Amino acid sequence: MDLKKCEVFVRAIDTGSFSKAAEQSGYTPSGVAHMMNALEDEIGFPLLVRGHRGVTATENGQSCYQYCGNCYVGMSSSCRPQQKSTALKPVPLRSALIPALQLIGYPRLLRRSERIIRILKST
């Protein structure tokens, strides 16, 4: 999930409209719709309810909205670009401390691991 998609997602929910989010972000409404579809495909579940009166967040969309809002405003240090270091240090992943990763990253990770396991079993 890239920060541009997060930014547009937050603006779409804040304004309740792809058109207004597009205007504020410098994209076309069609471009915003494509970005949101790509974001939903990437995450693996619907984030928005689209209707004649605009867009609203699903229950999962509300959780992602809080996560993306933190990234967009720069409140979450985990979302800020980090200084590149010459040596990589292993960091333990504590999923209980990262609910957004469980919500966003785990479904995609599980799908990928299932594919890899199927491929390995077939060879």
JOJO-V868651 format. One line per field, one symbol per residue. ss: DSSP state (A for helix, B for strand, O for the rest). Layout:
ss: ???
This chain:
ss: OOAAAAAAAAAAAAAOOAAAAAAAAOOOAAAAAAAAAAAAAAAOOOOBBBBOOBBBBOAAAAAAAAAAAAAAAOOOOOOOOOOOOOOOOOOOOOAAAOAAAAAAAAAAAAAAAAAAAAAAAAO
